[in-house]
Amino acid sequence: MHSALSAAFGVALVIAVPAVLAQTFGSPVPPGIGGHNGLPGTQPPLPEVKGGVSWDELAKVTPVRSGNRVVPQFDKGVLNLNGRDIRIAGFMMPLSAAAQQTHFLLTVTPQTCSFCIPAGPEGMIEVKTKAPVRMTFDPVVLSGKFAVLSNDPNGLYYRLTEAQPSK
């Protein structure tokens, strides 16, 4: 029941949030972003974060079968990030239509389609902020306490709590 609810919630977010954002902010994807309604390869680049964690590092995870489930097997370097304060750049994927976000996903690539999730679980971080952060389609740099999730009921691999914008 829980996984069916999670799946339904995820599908509803992917479909509903971009439509609500379009009503709130105009077009859900700014012109020039690659994908379905822009020119391929024209997405804004992620800024380099000196001393920050890279998405390439977070991609060092392998899904493995454990009984009747598939669970992540993380690289030692990724596991060493658990519980540490980190900085990372990414794109906001809102979980509500609010102009100020306190709970959203940070992704390696921008969301370019109302029906597409921009990355797999290794390319997304669930973010919970200290204070509301203005919704943007531009890349953001965040800092906060990083958690590696080996058994998240929603299938997430990473979480950033106490997050705040960083330079």
C-alpha positions in Angstrom: 0.0 0.0 0.0 2.8 2.4 0.9 4.7 2.0 -2.3 1.5 2.3 -4.4 0.8 5.6 -2.5 4.3 6.8 -3.1 4.1 5.9 -6.8 0.8 7.7 -7.2 2.2 10.7 -5.3 5.2 10.8 -7.5 3.2 10.6 -10.7 0.8 13.3 -9.4 3.7 15.7 -8.7 5.4 15.1 -12.1 2.1 15.9 -13.8 0.5 18.6 -11.6 3.4 20.7 -10.4 4.6 21.9 -13.8 1.0 22.9 -14.7 0.6 24.9 -11.5 4.0 26.5 -11.9 3.0 27.6 -15.4 -0.1 29.3 -13.9 2.1 30.9 -11.1 5.3 31.8 -12.9 4.5 31.6 -16.7 6.1 28.9 -18.8 7.1 25.9 -16.6 10.4 25.8 -18.4 12.3 28.9 -19.4 13.1 29.4 -23.1 16.4 28.0 -24.2 16.4 25.1 -21.9 17.1 21.9 -23.8 14.7 19.0 -24.1 11.2 18.9 -25.5 10.6 22.7 -25.7 14.0 24.1 -26.2 17.1 23.7 -28.2 19.1 20.5 -27.3 22.3 21.2 -25.4 21.4 24.8 -24.4 20.7 24.2 -20.7 22.6 26.4 -18.3 25.7 24.7 -17.0 26.1 23.8 -13.3 28.6 26.1 -11.6 31.8 24.4 -10.4 31.7 24.3 -6.6 35.2 24.4 -5.2 35.4 21.9 -2.4 31.9 20.7 -3.2 30.5 17.3 -4.0 30.1 16.4 -7.7 27.3 14.5 -9.3 29.8 12.2 -10.8 30.8 11.1 -7.3 27.1 10.6 -6.3 26.6 8.4 -9.4 29.0 5.8 -7.9 26.2 3.5 -6.8 25.0 0.2 -8.1 21.5 -1.2 -7.7 21.7 -4.8 -6.4 19.0 -7.4 -5.7 18.4 -8.2 -2.1 15.7 -10.8 -1.7 12.7 -9.4 -3.6 13.9 -5.8 -3.6 16.5 -3.8 -5.4 18.7 -1.7 -3.0 21.6 0.7 -3.7 25.2 -0.4 -3.1 27.2 2.8 -2.6 30.9 3.4 -3.4 33.0 3.9 -0.2 33.6 7.6 -1.1 29.8 8.2 -1.2 29.3 6.4 2.1 32.0 8.6 3.6 29.8 11.7 2.8 27.0 10.4 5.1 26.4 12.8 8.0 28.8 15.4 6.7 28.1 19.0 5.7 28.5 19.4 2.0 28.0 21.9 -0.8 26.5 21.0 -4.2 25.1 22.7 -7.3 22.0 21.5 -9.0 18.5 22.4 -10.4 15.4 22.8 -8.3 12.5 20.4 -9.0 9.7 21.8 -6.8 7.3 19.6 -4.9 4.7 22.4 -4.6 3.6 25.4 -6.6 4.8 27.9 -3.9 7.1 30.7 -4.9 9.2 29.9 -1.8 10.3 26.3 -1.4 11.3 24.5 1.8 11.0 20.9 0.5 12.1 20.1 -3.1 14.4 17.9 -5.2 17.8 19.0 -6.3 18.7 17.4 -9.6 21.8 17.1 -11.9 19.8 18.3 -14.9 16.8 20.7 -15.2 13.3 19.4 -15.6 12.4 20.0 -19.2 9.2 18.1 -19.6 6.0 17.9 -17.5 6.0 14.1 -17.8 9.7 13.4 -17.3 11.8 13.0 -14.2 15.1 14.7 -14.9 17.3 11.9 -13.5 17.5 8.6 -11.8 17.8 8.3 -8.0 21.6 8.8 -8.2 20.9 12.2 -9.8 18.5 13.6 -7.3 18.7 14.8 -3.7 15.7 15.4 -1.5 16.2 18.9 0.1 14.7 20.3 3.3 15.7 23.9 3.9 16.3 25.9 7.1 14.4 28.8 5.6 12.3 29.2 2.4 14.3 29.4 -0.8 12.9 31.3 -3.9 11.9 28.9 -6.7 14.2 29.3 -9.7 15.0 27.5 -12.9 18.6 28.6 -12.7 21.3 26.4 -11.1 21.6 26.8 -7.4 24.4 26.0 -4.9 23.2 24.6 -1.6 25.0 23.6 1.6 23.6 21.4 4.3 23.9 18.0 6.2 24.0 15.1 3.7 22.5 11.7 4.3 23.0 8.6 2.3 19.8 6.6 2.2 20.0 2.8 1.8 16.4 2.0 2.5 14.2 5.0 1.7 10.5 4.0 1.1 10.3 6.4 -1.9 13.4 5.0 -3.6 15.6 8.1 -2.9 19.3 7.7 -2.4 20.2 11.1 -0.9 18.8 13.8 1.4 20.1 17.2 2.3 18.7 18.8 5.5 19.2 22.1 7.1 20.0 23.3 3.6 20.6 26.9 2.7 21.9 28.8 -0.4 25.7 28.9 -0.6 28.2 30.6 -2.9 
